């Protein structure tokens, strides 16, 4: 592996990791480097921005859900043909779940596993010299995690910058850049995180502006100099899931966009062909396919269009009568009888499963999940375990007599009960599958 890499992390969410990562991807591309981005943790939305900036599919690394061998395989995949790899952390550097050392889902786990240097992004708004204490604490917290540099974000003035930089100087950790406070560079949010990259009409212009910003305010040469080649063991050759068919119809549009690239890559390596189609364009799954997958996304924002998509709905019902269909999260909602939006209006869905979902009284469901499958399905055989993640605000407001899809536990092994549904050749669940258990 010749590609060098860095991890962009922070003490907490909202410090500016995504903005710095996107800016660096765009700036390094200006230099003619082939940059591959990786998102730590199970996040899909940040990865969409990375893909837009790097013009390459973005992979996820998750130390709780993925075995060390699968982590290595994903890193090797990312490094293929790349000059540089940028890994954007999740939440704070050491934030995760209690568990086995190295399998806690933290960005720090990845830094230690791959022996990668960490660039710490500090939001210094509202503080000055105290930022040095934060850096000192993060630098000494874990012997196998090296803070190689600091980027100060949201600096208020030259005086503010100098106070912070002078306090950090004795720690022998370089300040690699200082980004001034500028609300215009922030990205808008909605209930699951950032508004998706595909919904930004001016994203290319914003990325160009971010590249110029870091060229002026970061020492990119110094940042490149501290990067290192990831260390890794023998990567896992087998796909994390066997493909659910030889030709897989994959819903892919503004309502169905949450799909892990490492899963698709594993299916392709196993010889499967992925055939995209768009329910929002009223396209049914292609008849030439032998299975159908409805990934997560934002169907609640397009509920009216999905209700009106009669060719899609009738075509999916016809497909499901003879071939397996599986839905994750948003896909699971569309397989149900209806979606109630935030205003209380009900929109009919495909009714291939008997449940209905609602956003009228949203409730956050968030966390890692281990599922013991109760039936043969698109993601495994009955009795197998799958690790994944759940993140949604929908609630079940009606449930019919469908058989349950799986039994769930959380990251600490606490039982959460039966989940999802199956009826005939149709199955679905709120959790997103990441890897075999």
Secondary structure, 3 states (H helix, E strand, C coil): CCCEEEEEEECCCCCCHHHHHHHHHHHHHHCCCCEEEEEECCCCHHHHHHHHHHCCCCEEECCCCCCHHHHHHHHHHHHCCCCEEEEECCCCCCCCCCCCCCCCCCHHHHHHHHCCCEEEEEECCCCCCHHHHHHHHHHHCCCCCCEEEEEEEEECCHHHHHHHHHHHHCCCCCEEEEEECCHHHCCCEECCEECCHHHCCCHHHHHHHHHHHHHHHECHHHHHHCCEECCCCCCCCCCCCCCCCCEEEEECECCECECCHHHHHHHHHCCCEEEEECHHHCCCCCCCCCEEEECECCHHHHHHHHHHCHHHHHHHHHHHCCCEEEEECHHHHHHCCEEECCCCCEEECCCCCCCEEECCCCCCEEEEEEEEECCCECCECCCCEEEEEEEECCEEEECCCCECCEEEECCCCCEEEEECEEECCEEEECCEEEEEC
